[in-house]
């Protein structure tokens, strides 16, 4: 299979195969189909979470793309096309990885020309707003480098919320948000819900209020559609545990009640029998410098039975790896709990998992659930395979390998070694270790995500090298 599709700016688009899908029975295919429909409904939630101008800007850029009557065969139009593709790829105006605002690459004068030569008759404007004012309000965002400059700013000398242009907080300072959530956590006990995970924190009349993301709340229209498709999917679930956690997820989406999200997560961790699995919800907190608010994502997958044997060997020996890891004894888990590992192929990726995809996942994130009930860890085989195939053709090996022998070794074992690295990172790395009594992962704030990823990766590399 040819995986390479196209290349622009600093991006390469690859295609991935779905091996083994055809061999699934009809019931399982239908289950995947309905879960995939649910996965398609949350895209705009993520765009809005990433930045409050994203959806409006996307509508304007796509209208130009669809209706521009001028010459499309110019350098300026090519620059516009690349910019639009970058925005599509990054789910908004900030680079998906650096989170810095993507430079537009064409002039403000040219943008005026694009607008003037496009058709706006069908364009949906907010009530009472003229097109001219609407476009003018977005031009600052596009062309002023200081405006909405960085989506996630982790500079400790700054107010992290004020300096970040994500859309999780409105008119709120870092210290106000921290005080708000510290207050909630103070009385929470040893099994706290993930406070703030599914809401926007706003200041209204000097009061801090959470706008909860649920069917009759913020993002309600999209969430209602997700719930509709999840209910359909439930009819084709492989077993009762799947039906049960889907029901809890739906209740959580309807009410926004975070204790139901925990209930769902615990039920989800326990379901290990089925071949199909999925994630659909507000999961990872990388987009919030305080690590509180979660972006929406979805992934639907099916088990790669042959490759799963590899991961099972690791997970069955999780305690050995824990005991021999090079960290101080006080940070080791005396008994590693339920690391369930499998290798999967994804049928669809959506929201924050797409188009830049993870190659492994380890969930749930709530520390106490992981410690008490365990976690599920996966390596995404069809994605890593696409990366591997591309790496064989992109010249990297020829440029950087030290010898013909090393190249041969990489061709022969590179794929397996890469997957073992991901298995170790996800299935053992993230699940390993414990924090000191009285310390919670949230204490690390802006450093948490980076340190946690580094920790998991070093764990893997230690055993690889
Ligand atoms: Zn990781």
Boltz pocket constraint, residues with backbone or C-beta under 6 A from the ligand:
constraints:
  - pocket:
      binder: B
      contacts: [[A, 360], [A, 425], [A, 426], [A, 430], [A, 452], [A, 453], [A, 456]]
      max_distance: 6.0
